[in-house]
Amino acid sequence: MPGPETPVYVISVAAQLAGMHAQTLRQYDRLGIVTPSRTSGGGRRYSYRDIEMLREVQRLSQEEGVSLAGIARIMELESQVDALRSRIAELQEQLEYASGARVFAAGPDGQIVALRPGERARRRAPGTSLVVWRPQR
């Protein structure tokens, strides 16, 4: 079964699933509100996520009375929020790694190298030592 991002629906099927006319989908595409994928021949292919977005556009327009320009801005902002949430998750993962126990290798010349989890220090010279650092909480 295709995932929610897989473009599989032709415009007539997408219009039916979204409860709209195909011409409305073409207009939304021209305005950049919901932009489907294209085949090599130029045909539109909608994903399940696109259909969900079309339903949301319809809801905002009909129930909330939001203009198409307002809907376009809302969709743009939601896309930015999704990108920011993804970046926050990446940074939290990096922070969790950085705040946990870390292992460093220190050589006799004073050079210090952080080791990845599971990585072994190479003994380049006698006197190389390992240090485990755990931050105080």
Helices and strands as residue ranges (DSSP letters): H 11-18, H 22-31, E 37-38, E 44-45, H 48-62, H 68-99, E 102-106, E 112-115, E 129-133
